[in-house]
């Protein structure tokens, strides 16, 4: 979510519900020279259960929640008391442009419901509210995350931990995906598990602490990237999302679903531009005749990003109990004359399948 610094009154927007009415950020602000009464008024008029205390340059210097004010009053403080003595000065903030998953992760880690957004100078430019992120949208769409792979290319890292449970910035990859899904309104999530699947179940449980319901598709043998769809307890009623469990991504799932439902396709494949620079001068030939030469050309291809939106009937097309790949499912759709479309993912995306990509996701790449 990005808030332009130059605006005098900046809105706190409910990111997962684009049509929700914004609340002016000014409603949360209180001057650093104000009284406890002023903080109480700000909390009441904003409805966000927090007052943000700023100096004359709009630099955030402290916060006060409604609980802080109540405790101060119960201890005998006057409504006219300077609020400076009650401030939380060791507050948590986020940068402009941070994604839903990052904000939800931060809120969960710190057990907080509000995260102010500040610019490089510490000036207040926005506010994330947990209720706004989680409570404004609940999609009927299911999400299926394929988390049963062995991750053989990442051994020995994956000898004792499944690949989706490898930690990136302190959190398992799969947890970041789950937070991302919840932030976009997905409430029913299926996790396909096989290799060391008990570690996934023990960690996530029924999903209640993430604000969703998790069900497990237990593969007795590896079923590939699509075979686990045959284990769904029933057919979905709406288009459903399928994702690989080893992705670190900020893909806009709202836009991808809107693209799918707005077109004639039975399936939408998320694609990513991949660029490869040939380290040599390339020669274009007609037989032995040289037609042209290009020095170290850069080739661009669209690659499978491991994110799919599928119409409900496609779940029934997956064979039961067999290893089956989703690319095969899409190929069969094309052969039958059904429309399959590509959605280009321009947001952050890393497929953590090899050591180089894992190091990049962990911020260790050279």
WOFEN-V180163 format. One record per run of one state. SS is the DSSP state (H for helix, E for strand, C for the rest). FROM is the first residue (numbers start at 1). TO is the last residue. If there is no record, write none. Layout:
ss->{SS & SS}
from->{FROM & FROM}
to->{TO & TO}
//
This chain:
ss->{C & E & C & E & H & E & C & E & H & C & E & C & E & H & C & E & H & C & E & C & E & C & H & C & E & C & E & H & C & E & C & H & C & H & C & H & C & E & C & E & H & C & E & C & H & C & H & C & E & C & H & C & E & C & E & C & H & C & E & C & E & C & E & C & E & C & H & C & H & C & E & C & E & C & H & C}
from->{1 & 11 & 13 & 23 & 25 & 29 & 32 & 35 & 36 & 47 & 50 & 55 & 59 & 66 & 75 & 82 & 83 & 87 & 88 & 89 & 93 & 96 & 100 & 111 & 114 & 119 & 123 & 130 & 136 & 139 & 147 & 152 & 155 & 157 & 160 & 163 & 166 & 167 & 169 & 171 & 173 & 184 & 186 & 194 & 197 & 205 & 208 & 211 & 213 & 219 & 227 & 232 & 240 & 245 & 247 & 250 & 253 & 262 & 267 & 278 & 281 & 287 & 289 & 296 & 298 & 311 & 312 & 318 & 326 & 336 & 340 & 345 & 349 & 352 & 355 & 362}
to->{10 & 12 & 22 & 24 & 28 & 31 & 34 & 35 & 46 & 49 & 54 & 58 & 65 & 74 & 81 & 82 & 86 & 87 & 88 & 92 & 95 & 99 & 110 & 113 & 118 & 122 & 129 & 135 & 138 & 146 & 151 & 154 & 156 & 159 & 162 & 165 & 166 & 168 & 170 & 172 & 183 & 185 & 193 & 196 & 204 & 207 & 210 & 212 & 218 & 226 & 231 & 239 & 244 & 246 & 249 & 252 & 261 & 266 & 277 & 280 & 286 & 288 & 295 & 297 & 310 & 311 & 317 & 325 & 335 & 339 & 344 & 348 & 351 & 354 & 361 & 366}
//
